Amino acid sequence: MLESKIQKEVVTWLLSIGCKVINLKVANRKGNADLVMCYKGYYIEFEMKQPGEHATKLQKIKGRDTTDAQGQWFEIHSLEEAKDAIEMVEVHYGL
């Protein structure tokens, strides 16, 4: 499945659960995560990838910067992975 189709499904679902979502692809800066969101007061980034593809070294470094700043960063390949990531955030923060 194309990354754009996966991203559209993920964004639709995130909005349905009350996330504030920003698509950073329009910012056109190398290494930025594709989606930045606020969920129940917590900062999360998703780097969207097609199945079988992985984040670049620069994307992983920027993801580490996010986690170092107490945010959450995930590499996402499907709607199911996005749901799992949000569930991990909920468990981690006791939501």
N, C-alpha and C positions, 0 to 999 in steps of 0.2 A: 504494500500500500504506500502511496506517496506521502512524504512528510507533511505536505500541505493538507491533505485529507485527514491525516491523524491529528494534526494541530487543530483543525476546524472542529473535529469531534471533541477533543479535549477542552477547547475553549467553551464550546456550547455547554458541556457538562459542568465545568468550573463555574460558569455564570449561574447555572441552575442551582448550585449549592451555596451561592452567595459570595463567591470570590470577586474581588476587584482585579481584573486582568489587563495587562498592558502587553502588546506585541512589540518587542524591541527590534524585530527584523527591520522595521522602518527606520530605526536609528542608524542602521548600516555601519556599525562599528564592529570590527573583528573581535571575536571572542565573547561578545555579550550573549547571554542566554536568550532564547527565543521568546519566552514568556516570563514576565515578572508579575507576581501577584501578592495580594494581601488577603489572608484567610484567617478570620477570627482574630485579627490583630497581629498575625505573624507573617514575616517576609519569606517568600518562597520563589525560587527560580526553576524553570523547566528548560532544559536543552532538548529540543525535539529532534529525533533521528528516525530514519526508516529502519525497519528491522534489519539487523546485520551490520548497521553502521554505528560508529561510536564518535564521541566528542573528540575534538582535536586537542592537542597538548595545550594550546592557548585557552581553549574553552574550559578544560579541566583546571588550569591554573586560576582562571577567573572564578570558577566554581568553588575552589578552595578558599579564595578571598572572601566569598560570600559566607561560607561556613565558619571561617575565622571571625567574621563579624557577627556571628550568632544567627545568621539566616540559614535557610535550608536550600540545597541545590540538588537537582535530580536530572539524570539522563533518562528521557522517556521515549519509548518505542511504540506505545499503544495506549488506548484509553484505559485498559486494565491496569497498566503500570502507573498511569496518572492516579487512578483510584487508590491503588496500593500506596503510592507516595503520600497522598493526602491522609490516608488512614495512619501511616507511620507518624505524620506530623501530629495528628490527633492523639495518638498514644503517647508520643514523646512529651507533649505539653499537657496531657491530661484533659483534653477537650471532650 
